[in-house]
Amino acid sequence: MLRGAGAIAVALPWLEIMGPERLARAQPAPARRFLAVYTPGGTVIDRWRPTGTETSFTLGPILAPLAPVQDRLLVLGGLDMKSARGEQHQSGIIAWLTGTPQEGSPSGYGRGPSVDQVIASRISAGRKAKASIQLAVRWATGKSRGLMSPMNVANFEDTAPYSPIPPRLDPVEIFTELFGTLDPGASDDAALRLARKRSILDFLDRRYAALSARLGAADKQKIDQHLTKIREIEQSLSSTPAATGACRTPARIDTPDYNPSAGLNSDDNGAIVDSSTDAAIPKVGKLMTDMLVMALACDITAVGTLQWSDTEAKHTLPWLNLADNHHFYQHNGGFRPAECELIHTWYSEQHLYLLQEMEKVDMGGHSLLDESVVFFGSEISDPASHNKADMPFLLAGGGGGLRTGRWVRYPNLPHNNLLVSILNLFGDTRTRFGVPEYCTGPLTNLT
């Protein structure tokens, strides 16, 4: 009531301010960085799966090394990789980030872009020196013989024809390209190499342009797409990282004992062993991790992928006292759960290192991990059966309002729902991703 002069009372209309106080919840800012981390061969799911409730849970033995960062994890259960249609392993690594079946199994790739490249187009391409960075350790083993194949590629371009993107393998070349310009005391060797690469690209550009003029429409389109890629490479070489307060050159590790092209010498069943290269996997993986973290912190890119191997993983693990290759313990020698548990527990230790390094980086009042989303995955769930139900997926970080410190279970939903949910964390409002028949919409209870 509003009382005026002469004690006259006049009724006011209903106003929102008269209602009960409502707590305003600010919309979380979109995530700013994305990492995808691939480990081969699924897991031993009963030893991986936590116990307890959503907010009060104990990590399984395989995930136990991640206990120091449990509050930064979102452990996911009940997601099935239903879009993985094709060869058992190949379809899994293709569907992991694309949500599409393998086209023309057993030699085809996916039907759409990988989620990392969609994110890169949104937050990184044209804004950073590199739209995205794809790295791999001990890659293209076994039947692929060191070459790109549906057995070993996880990343696919954001535009048709969604071409596969091979990862970078040589830690020395990667280090020089990413961080050579950050060291003021460095010699001009890096500058000379850069000039040489530019001259080669200029030469290729002229040769392809001359060839294009003599081709038909279809071939000309393919050549033009290739020229576009060459120009993108040239542009990335011309870009220099924007130094930030968090930016520093990662510690360089000598790797003369590691052959990044060891896959070229492999055989189908893993009988040819490169003992020196295999023994160097832990230190090379650490260096690759350090470079990815600093590439994000230095604003060189906002999107990265790390593959710890390929779907065959036909390399040995001597630091774990395992003489045979990983694929042997999955299938070829019969399923060996004890050895597989040992391998995947070691991978959890590497995940811990990545997350702790990201948490150390101060981006101005918050950590690099706080503004990021990290997606850990594999191409199968159960090694013995190649089953892809209840996939061993983890999310980490705080980007986009992701609520961690939880174990969230879903009723056998398609993992495409997770992919579209990841896109939503980056401000993308779409409700479907991948093949529509394998996506029913974003997951609930992530933010």
PLY file of the C-alpha trace (Angstrom):
ply
format ascii 1.0
element vertex 447
property float x
property float y
property float z
element edge 446
property int vertex1
property int vertex2
end_header
0.00 0.00 0.00
1.14 3.53 -0.72
-0.18 6.00 1.87
-0.49 9.61 0.82
-1.68 12.90 2.34
-4.98 12.86 4.21
-4.45 9.18 5.09
-5.69 8.09 1.68
-4.38 4.61 0.83
-3.91 3.56 -2.83
-3.17 -0.06 -3.82
-0.11 -0.67 -5.97
-0.09 -3.23 -8.78
1.90 -6.42 -8.20
5.60 -5.82 -8.81
8.36 -8.42 -9.16
10.23 -6.76 -6.32
7.41 -7.80 -4.00
8.02 -11.49 -4.63
10.43 -13.73 -2.72
14.07 -12.98 -3.34
15.55 -15.13 -6.08
19.23 -15.94 -6.15
20.78 -14.91 -9.44
23.11 -17.48 -10.99
25.52 -16.01 -13.47
25.94 -17.89 -16.71
29.41 -19.45 -16.65
31.90 -18.09 -19.16
32.64 -20.44 -22.08
35.67 -22.67 -21.73
38.82 -21.22 -23.32
41.09 -24.24 -23.87
40.52 -27.84 -24.94
42.74 -30.90 -24.75
41.90 -34.43 -25.86
44.09 -37.27 -24.59
43.95 -40.74 -26.14
45.21 -43.98 -24.60
44.90 -47.27 -26.50
43.09 -50.46 -25.67
40.28 -49.41 -23.34
40.85 -50.52 -19.75
39.99 -53.21 -17.22
36.64 -51.64 -16.50
35.95 -53.32 -13.15
39.31 -52.05 -11.89
38.76 -48.62 -13.43
35.22 -47.92 -12.23
34.83 -45.97 -8.95
32.67 -47.05 -6.03
30.37 -44.91 -3.91
28.01 -42.11 -4.83
28.12 -39.14 -7.18
29.84 -36.80 -4.75
31.38 -39.29 -2.33
33.28 -41.89 -4.29
36.52 -43.82 -4.26
38.49 -44.13 -7.46
39.11 -47.64 -8.75
42.67 -49.02 -8.60
43.47 -47.94 -12.17
42.32 -44.36 -11.54
43.75 -44.26 -7.99
46.88 -42.28 -9.03
44.49 -39.41 -9.86
43.32 -39.10 -6.24
45.32 -35.87 -5.67
43.19 -34.18 -8.36
39.94 -36.06 -7.76
38.17 -32.77 -7.11
39.10 -31.67 -10.66
37.69 -34.84 -12.30
34.31 -35.73 -13.70
34.23 -39.53 -13.99
31.61 -40.62 -16.52
29.77 -43.94 -16.56
27.12 -45.48 -18.78
28.13 -43.86 -22.07
28.21 -46.24 -25.04
30.11 -45.49 -28.25
27.15 -46.43 -30.45
28.41 -44.46 -33.44
31.52 -46.68 -33.70
30.54 -48.80 -36.68
33.23 -50.54 -38.73
36.46 -52.37 -37.91
36.72 -52.98 -34.17
39.60 -50.65 -33.31
39.49 -48.31 -36.30
35.84 -47.42 -35.86
36.51 -46.63 -32.21
39.28 -44.10 -32.69
37.34 -42.50 -35.57
34.11 -42.21 -33.57
35.82 -41.09 -30.35
35.92 -37.41 -31.38
33.70 -37.41 -34.50
30.65 -39.38 -33.40
30.49 -40.88 -36.91
30.82 -44.45 -38.22
33.78 -45.54 -40.29
33.13 -44.86 -43.96
33.94 -47.89 -46.11
35.37 -50.21 -43.46
38.09 -51.43 -43.18
40.01 -48.73 -45.04
37.82 -45.62 -44.69
37.76 -42.74 -42.27
34.94 -40.77 -40.65
31.97 -38.87 -42.04
32.41 -35.63 -40.18
34.74 -33.33 -38.24
36.27 -34.17 -34.89
35.00 -32.13 -31.96
38.45 -30.64 -31.31
38.54 -29.12 -34.80
35.05 -27.66 -34.41
36.23 -26.06 -31.16
39.43 -24.86 -32.85
37.39 -23.14 -35.57
35.41 -21.38 -32.87
38.11 -20.23 -30.43
41.54 -20.70 -31.97
41.72 -20.51 -35.78
42.72 -17.02 -36.90
43.21 -15.95 -33.28
46.26 -18.00 -32.30
49.50 -18.81 -34.07
48.17 -22.34 -34.55
44.53 -23.35 -34.74
45.35 -26.65 -33.03
48.27 -28.93 -32.25
48.17 -32.71 -32.62
51.00 -34.69 -30.99
51.63 -38.41 -30.64
54.07 -40.72 -28.91
55.16 -44.08 -30.42
52.63 -43.80 -33.21
51.70 -45.90 -36.29
53.00 -49.20 -34.98
52.16 -52.59 -36.47
50.16 -52.89 -39.68
50.12 -49.18 -40.49
53.94 -49.30 -40.81
54.50 -45.72 -39.72
51.93 -44.24 -42.10
48.62 -42.48 -41.54
45.80 -45.01 -41.39
42.28 -45.45 -39.97
44.06 -47.37 -37.19
45.83 -44.32 -35.86
44.05 -41.02 -36.66
41.71 -39.28 -34.22
41.49 -35.75 -35.68
39.46 -34.71 -38.73
39.12 -31.30 -40.36
36.12 -29.11 -39.68
35.16 -28.71 -43.33
34.23 -31.28 -45.98
35.67 -33.69 -46.99
36.72 -33.92 -43.30
40.23 -35.07 -44.12
42.23 -36.90 -41.43
44.94 -34.89 -39.66
48.09 -36.85 -38.77
49.78 -35.96 -35.47
53.26 -34.49 -35.13
55.82 -37.04 -33.92
59.31 -35.55 -33.65
59.80 -33.88 -30.24
62.88 -31.96 -31.41
61.13 -30.43 -34.43
58.02 -29.66 -32.39
60.06 -27.95 -29.66
61.98 -25.84 -32.17
58.89 -24.79 -34.05
56.83 -23.93 -30.97
59.40 -22.45 -28.62
62.53 -21.55 -30.57
61.36 -17.90 -30.74
60.88 -17.71 -26.98
64.58 -18.11 -26.19
66.38 -14.76 -26.67
69.74 -16.50 -26.32
69.09 -18.97 -29.10
71.27 -18.95 -32.19
69.83 -18.07 -35.58
69.67 -21.77 -36.52
65.91 -21.74 -35.92
65.55 -18.65 -38.11
67.50 -20.35 -40.89
65.31 -23.43 -40.70
62.23 -21.22 -40.75
63.44 -19.39 -43.85
64.20 -22.70 -45.54
60.71 -24.01 -44.80
59.16 -20.81 -46.17
61.19 -21.06 -49.36
60.08 -24.65 -49.86
56.45 -23.67 -49.33
56.81 -20.78 -51.80
58.21 -23.20 -54.37
55.38 -25.68 -53.80
52.81 -22.91 -54.01
54.08 -21.83 -57.44
54.28 -25.40 -58.75
50.76 -26.26 -57.59
49.36 -23.02 -59.01
50.86 -23.82 -62.42
49.48 -27.35 -62.31
46.03 -26.16 -61.23
45.63 -24.11 -64.42
45.81 -27.31 -66.51
43.32 -29.41 -64.52
39.63 -30.11 -64.73
37.14 -28.70 -62.23
37.19 -31.65 -59.79
40.98 -31.96 -59.72
41.36 -28.19 -59.53
39.19 -28.16 -56.40
41.40 -30.79 -54.76
44.55 -28.86 -55.63
43.01 -25.62 -54.34
42.21 -27.33 -51.03
45.81 -28.52 -50.87
47.08 -25.02 -51.61
44.93 -23.68 -48.81
46.62 -26.10 -46.42
50.06 -24.99 -47.60
49.12 -21.35 -47.02
47.88 -22.23 -43.52
51.22 -23.87 -42.75
53.05 -20.80 -44.04
50.86 -18.53 -41.92
51.57 -20.61 -38.81
55.30 -20.36 -39.48
55.00 -16.58 -39.73
53.13 -16.31 -36.43
54.96 -15.88 -33.19
53.57 -16.83 -29.81
52.18 -14.03 -27.71
54.15 -14.10 -24.49
52.05 -14.00 -21.35
53.01 -13.93 -17.70
52.44 -17.68 -17.59
54.49 -18.33 -20.71
57.88 -19.99 -20.39
59.99 -22.34 -22.43
59.49 -25.93 -21.19
62.56 -27.86 -20.08
64.13 -29.44 -23.12
64.94 -33.15 -22.87
67.55 -34.83 -25.03
65.93 -37.58 -27.09
68.65 -39.05 -29.38
67.59 -42.51 -28.27
64.03 -41.98 -29.54
63.18 -42.56 -33.19
59.89 -40.78 -34.02
59.74 -42.72 -37.29
60.21 -46.12 -35.68
56.81 -47.18 -36.99
58.23 -47.26 -40.52
60.27 -50.29 -39.48
57.42 -52.17 -37.80
55.74 -55.40 -38.84
52.17 -56.62 -38.59
52.43 -58.52 -35.31
54.92 -56.37 -33.40
57.78 -58.85 -33.61
60.22 -56.12 -34.66
61.12 -54.27 -31.46
62.88 -50.92 -31.20
64.06 -51.29 -27.61
65.70 -47.87 -27.37
62.67 -45.99 -28.70
60.27 -47.97 -26.53
62.35 -47.29 -23.41
62.24 -43.54 -24.17
58.43 -43.37 -24.29
58.01 -42.04 -20.71
60.43 -39.13 -21.10
59.18 -38.26 -24.60
55.58 -38.38 -23.35
56.51 -36.01 -20.53
58.13 -33.61 -22.99
55.09 -33.75 -25.30
52.88 -33.02 -22.28
55.04 -30.08 -21.21
54.97 -28.65 -24.73
51.18 -28.91 -24.96
50.70 -27.23 -21.59
53.02 -24.37 -22.50
51.52 -24.05 -25.99
48.23 -23.29 -24.23
49.80 -21.06 -21.59
51.77 -19.09 -24.22
48.63 -18.63 -26.32
50.23 -20.42 -29.26
47.01 -22.41 -29.55
43.83 -23.07 -27.60
43.29 -26.67 -28.74
45.50 -29.75 -28.59
45.46 -33.54 -28.80
47.92 -36.03 -27.34
47.88 -39.64 -28.53
49.95 -41.96 -26.37
50.02 -44.46 -29.25
47.66 -45.84 -31.89
44.95 -48.51 -31.70
47.46 -51.30 -32.30
49.99 -50.16 -29.67
52.46 -52.78 -30.85
55.32 -51.40 -28.79
56.84 -52.79 -25.62
56.79 -51.17 -22.19
60.19 -52.02 -20.66
59.87 -49.48 -17.82
56.98 -51.65 -16.55
59.03 -54.83 -17.02
56.67 -55.98 -19.75
58.54 -57.67 -22.59
55.65 -58.06 -25.04
53.73 -55.31 -26.76
50.53 -53.77 -25.40
48.35 -55.37 -28.07
49.66 -58.78 -27.01
48.27 -58.24 -23.50
44.94 -57.06 -24.91
44.20 -59.80 -27.43
47.03 -61.46 -29.30
48.33 -63.36 -26.30
44.88 -63.77 -24.79
43.46 -61.15 -22.47
45.92 -60.46 -19.64
44.02 -58.30 -17.12
46.91 -57.96 -14.66
49.27 -56.60 -17.31
46.56 -54.36 -18.79
45.81 -52.96 -15.34
49.49 -52.16 -14.86
49.63 -50.35 -18.20
46.49 -48.31 -17.65
47.48 -47.41 -14.09
50.68 -45.99 -15.55
48.61 -43.94 -18.01
46.63 -42.56 -15.05
49.94 -41.40 -13.56
50.64 -39.52 -16.78
47.16 -37.95 -16.67
47.91 -36.80 -13.12
51.11 -35.11 -14.30
49.25 -33.29 -17.09
46.50 -31.99 -14.79
48.90 -30.92 -12.06
51.05 -29.05 -14.56
47.97 -27.26 -15.89
46.91 -26.41 -12.35
50.32 -24.84 -11.64
49.97 -22.31 -14.46
48.59 -18.99 -13.17
46.54 -17.32 -15.89
45.82 -14.25 -13.76
44.00 -15.26 -10.59
42.98 -18.67 -11.86
44.80 -21.69 -13.23
45.10 -22.91 -16.79
43.07 -25.94 -15.73
40.28 -23.70 -14.43
39.58 -22.32 -17.90
40.09 -25.60 -19.75
38.26 -28.81 -20.55
40.35 -31.99 -20.83
38.79 -35.13 -22.33
40.47 -38.50 -21.69
39.29 -41.42 -23.84
40.01 -44.61 -25.76
38.67 -46.54 -28.75
37.19 -49.51 -26.87
36.06 -50.31 -23.36
36.84 -54.00 -22.87
40.03 -55.32 -24.55
38.92 -58.96 -24.58
35.67 -58.40 -26.46
36.32 -55.04 -28.17
33.10 -53.93 -26.46
32.33 -50.22 -26.60
29.66 -50.02 -23.91
30.32 -48.09 -20.68
33.34 -46.32 -22.13
36.15 -45.27 -19.75
35.75 -41.52 -20.24
36.99 -38.73 -17.98
36.57 -34.98 -18.13
38.73 -32.60 -16.12
39.06 -28.86 -15.59
36.60 -26.08 -14.90
35.99 -24.46 -18.27
32.40 -23.59 -19.19
31.18 -24.21 -15.66
32.06 -27.93 -15.67
31.29 -29.30 -12.17
33.98 -31.74 -11.15
34.71 -33.86 -8.09
31.89 -36.18 -9.16
31.14 -39.61 -10.61
28.11 -39.24 -12.90
26.39 -42.29 -14.39
24.02 -42.36 -17.35
21.60 -45.07 -18.55
23.55 -46.34 -21.59
23.35 -43.08 -23.52
25.26 -42.55 -26.78
28.64 -40.92 -26.31
27.69 -38.42 -29.05
25.65 -36.75 -26.32
28.91 -36.12 -24.49
30.52 -34.65 -27.61
27.72 -32.13 -28.10
27.86 -31.31 -24.39
31.59 -30.55 -24.72
30.77 -28.17 -27.57
28.16 -26.50 -25.37
30.85 -25.84 -22.73
32.59 -23.69 -25.37
29.51 -21.62 -26.13
28.34 -23.67 -29.13
24.57 -23.98 -28.79
23.92 -26.91 -31.11
21.97 -29.88 -29.73
23.29 -32.63 -32.01
26.75 -33.72 -33.12
27.95 -36.52 -35.36
25.44 -38.87 -36.96
21.98 -37.78 -35.72
20.73 -41.33 -35.12
23.42 -41.73 -32.46
22.77 -38.45 -30.66
19.75 -37.70 -28.51
20.91 -34.31 -27.18
23.29 -32.84 -24.60
23.92 -34.66 -21.34
22.39 -33.32 -18.16
24.30 -32.79 -14.91
27.65 -31.68 -16.33
27.49 -28.05 -15.15
0 1
1 2
2 3
3 4
4 5
5 6
6 7
7 8
8 9
9 10
10 11
11 12
12 13
13 14
14 15
15 16
16 17
17 18
18 19
19 20
20 21
21 22
22 23
23 24
24 25
25 26
26 27
27 28
28 29
29 30
30 31
31 32
32 33
33 34
34 35
35 36
36 37
37 38
38 39
39 40
40 41
41 42
42 43
43 44
44 45
45 46
46 47
47 48
48 49
49 50
50 51
51 52
52 53
53 54
54 55
55 56
56 57
57 58
58 59
59 60
60 61
61 62
62 63
63 64
64 65
65 66
66 67
67 68
68 69
69 70
70 71
71 72
72 73
73 74
74 75
75 76
76 77
77 78
78 79
79 80
80 81
81 82
82 83
83 84
84 85
85 86
86 87
87 88
88 89
89 90
90 91
91 92
92 93
93 94
94 95
95 96
96 97
97 98
98 99
99 100
100 101
101 102
102 103
103 104
104 105
105 106
106 107
107 108
108 109
109 110
110 111
111 112
112 113
113 114
114 115
115 116
116 117
117 118
118 119
119 120
120 121
121 122
122 123
123 124
124 125
125 126
126 127
127 128
128 129
129 130
130 131
131 132
132 133
133 134
134 135
135 136
136 137
137 138
138 139
139 140
140 141
141 142
142 143
143 144
144 145
145 146
146 147
147 148
148 149
149 150
150 151
151 152
152 153
153 154
154 155
155 156
156 157
157 158
158 159
159 160
160 161
161 162
162 163
163 164
164 165
165 166
166 167
167 168
168 169
169 170
170 171
171 172
172 173
173 174
174 175
175 176
176 177
177 178
178 179
179 180
180 181
181 182
182 183
183 184
184 185
185 186
186 187
187 188
188 189
189 190
190 191
191 192
192 193
193 194
194 195
195 196
196 197
197 198
198 199
199 200
200 201
201 202
202 203
203 204
204 205
205 206
206 207
207 208
208 209
209 210
210 211
211 212
212 213
213 214
214 215
215 216
216 217
217 218
218 219
219 220
220 221
221 222
222 223
223 224
224 225
225 226
226 227
227 228
228 229
229 230
230 231
231 232
232 233
233 234
234 235
235 236
236 237
237 238
238 239
239 240
240 241
241 242
242 243
243 244
244 245
245 246
246 247
247 248
248 249
249 250
250 251
251 252
252 253
253 254
254 255
255 256
256 257
257 258
258 259
259 260
260 261
261 262
262 263
263 264
264 265
265 266
266 267
267 268
268 269
269 270
270 271
271 272
272 273
273 274
274 275
275 276
276 277
277 278
278 279
279 280
280 281
281 282
282 283
283 284
284 285
285 286
286 287
287 288
288 289
289 290
290 291
291 292
292 293
293 294
294 295
295 296
296 297
297 298
298 299
299 300
300 301
301 302
302 303
303 304
304 305
305 306
306 307
307 308
308 309
309 310
310 311
311 312
312 313
313 314
314 315
315 316
316 317
317 318
318 319
319 320
320 321
321 322
322 323
323 324
324 325
325 326
326 327
327 328
328 329
329 330
330 331
331 332
332 333
333 334
334 335
335 336
336 337
337 338
338 339
339 340
340 341
341 342
342 343
343 344
344 345
345 346
346 347
347 348
348 349
349 350
350 351
351 352
352 353
353 354
354 355
355 356
356 357
357 358
358 359
359 360
360 361
361 362
362 363
363 364
364 365
365 366
366 367
367 368
368 369
369 370
370 371
371 372
372 373
373 374
374 375
375 376
376 377
377 378
378 379
379 380
380 381
381 382
382 383
383 384
384 385
385 386
386 387
387 388
388 389
389 390
390 391
391 392
392 393
393 394
394 395
395 396
396 397
397 398
398 399
399 400
400 401
401 402
402 403
403 404
404 405
405 406
406 407
407 408
408 409
409 410
410 411
411 412
412 413
413 414
414 415
415 416
416 417
417 418
418 419
419 420
420 421
421 422
422 423
423 424
424 425
425 426
426 427
427 428
428 429
429 430
430 431
431 432
432 433
433 434
434 435
435 436
436 437
437 438
438 439
439 440
440 441
441 442
442 443
443 444
444 445
445 446
